[in-house]
Amino acid sequence: MSKMNLPNRLTMLRLCLVPVCMALLLLPASLLRWEIAYGAGLVLFILTSLTDMFDGKIARARNLITNFGKFMDPVADKFMVIGTMMALLFRMLNPAIYGLSYRTPLVAVYFATVVAIIFRELAITSLRLVLVNASGQVVAANILGKIKTVSQIVAICTLLVEPLIDKLICHFAPDFFAAGVYPLTWLFVAVTLVFTLWSGFNYIKGGWKLISTDW
């Protein structure tokens, strides 16, 4: 790692922080109250996400863009997003262990979104590998891919912060009519699903043109 430039070090740091964030979120309520787990998880996830912003800015500003960086940066994003979303999904499916229940429709939609993200990322990663072998090109993430990643990060942050806000509101207003609804989570999970599918289709459409075939 000593030979890596700074942006690539930040990318690898992001990869290393992912299991730490997941482990924190997977601690049961008997070891760590969900409020503390969500608060600490939110801070750690935001710090992890900031490395994604800084590595790209530094690479462009200092002309440190490398094929390793173009390939590993989106891979690190995938680990960060999928790892954290899977940890949150496990919590949703096991409310007795974690002390926080979600309404069934939200769990179902979130489950579908996580599945769509996993399939999309597997397809795109496979296509990227084919492109490298077929044309020798490492295709960096485009603007839709970046928007997709940002939408996923915002959705995860909303998933972590909205239950905390909901509990605070219910503390002062026990009869709060929207308790447990989490409207912002619904909104950003839906936005994430749209951009995940849209960016995936756009990447496949553009990348397919670069592949040499015998058809």
N, C-alpha and C positions, 0 to 999 in steps of 0.2 A: 504493500500500500504506500510505501515511502516514495515510489516513483509516480504516484497518481497526482494529478493536478487538483486544485482545491474543489472545483465543481464535482469531480468524480468522487472525491472524499466525502463530500456532503451527500451524494447519492448513496454511497455505501453506508454512511451513518444512518440514513433513513431506513435502509434495509435492517440495520441492527436494532433500531428502536421499535420496529414493528412487533417482534415477539414480546418485548417488554410491555408495550401497550396492551397486547392481547392478554398476557398473563395477569395484568392488573384488572382488566375487565372480567376475567373469568374467575376471580376469587369469589367464593360464595359469601352470602350475607353473614354466615356464622363467623367468618374471618374478617370481613370488611363490609360495613354498611353500604348499601347501594348508592346512597347520596355521596359518600366519600369516593367510592369507586368511579362514579360518573364525573365528579368534579375533577379528580386527579387525572382520570382518563382523558377528559376534555383538554386539560392543559397540556398533557403529554402529546396528544394527537395534534393539537395546533402547532406545537413546537416541531413535531415531525413533518407536518405539512409545510412549514416555513422553509425547511431545507429544500423542498421542491421548487419554491419560488426563487430562493437565492442561488441555487446551483445554475439555473438557466440564465439568470441575470448576469452572474459573474462570468459564465462561459462566453456569453455574447459580448460583454463589455471588454474582456481581456483577450478575446479571440482564442479561447481555449476549448472550442468545440471539437470533440473527437468522436470517432465511430463507437468507441466504448460508451461514451456518454450518451450518444444518440440512442444506443440500444438499451443501456441499463437504466436510464432515467425513467422511461415508461414502464419498464419491468419493476422498478422499485415502487412506482406509483401503484401498480397492480397489487403487489404484496401489501402495501400500506392500506389500500382501500378494501381489498377482499379479506385480508386478515382481520381488520377491525370490524367490518360488517358481519363476518362469520361469528366473531365473538359476541356481538350484539344480538345476532339471531339466536345463538345458543341461550343467551339470557332470556330472550322473549319466549322461547319454547320451554323454559324451566323456571316459571315464576316462583314455585315453592322453594327453590334453592336460593334465589336471588332477591326475594322480597319485593318484587315490583311486577305487577301484572299489566299487560297490554290487551286492548280489545282485539277480538279474533279477526275482524276484517283488516285491521292494520297489520297484524302478524302475517296474514295470508298475502297481502299485497307486497309487504316487505320481503317475504320469502321468494315470491315470484321475481322481484327486482334483483335480489341477490343471485338467483339462478341465471337470470338474463345477463348480469354482469360477468359471471364466471364463464358462461358459454361465449360471450362476446370476446372476452380477453383471451380465452384459449384459441379462438378462431383467428384473432388478429396476430397473436404471438406466432402461431403456426405459419400464417401468411408472411410475416416478417422474416422468418427463418427460410422460407421458400424463396423469397426475394433475394436474400443474401446469397443463397446457393445458385440461383438462376441468373441473376444479373450482377451480383457483386455489390449491390446497393443496399445501404442501411437507410431505410426511410424513416425520418424523424416524425414525431407526432405533429399533426396539422392543427389548425385553430379549433376545429370541432373536437378533436381529441383533447385539447387543453380545456375547452369549455366543459366537456364531459367529466374530466378529472376534477375541475373546480366544483361542478354540481354535486359530484359524489362526496367531496370533502365537506361541502356545506350541509348536505343531507346527514352525514355522520355527526357533524357538530350539533345539528338540530336534534338528532336522536338522543344526544347526550345532555343537552342543555334544557330541552323543553320539559322533561319530567321534573327537573329541579325547579323550574319556574312554576310548573303546575302545582307542585307540593307547597311552594311558598305561598301561592295564591290561596290554596285550600286551607292553609294555616290561618290566614286572616279572614277568609270567607269560606267556611265549611260547606256551604250550600252552593258553591260555584257551579253554574249550570254546565260548563264545558269540561268538567274534571275528567281527566283521562282520555280526552278526545285527541289532543295533540295536532291541531290544524296545520301548523308550520311543518311538522314532520310529514304529514300527508302531502303537502304541496311540494316539498323538495324531493321526496322519494319519487313522486310522479315526474318531476322535472328530470331527475337523474335517469329514470327509465327511458324517457324520450331521447335524451342526448346519448345515452349508452347505445341504443338501437340505431339512431341516426348516424352517429360517428362511425359505428361499426360498418354499416352499409356503405358509407362514403369511402372508408379506407379500403374495403374489399373491392369496390368499384374502381378506385384509382390504382390500387396495387396490382390488380389482375392484368392491366394493360402492360405492365413491365415484365410479365412472366413470358418467357419464350416457350412455345409449345409446338407440337408436331401436328396440330389439328389442321 
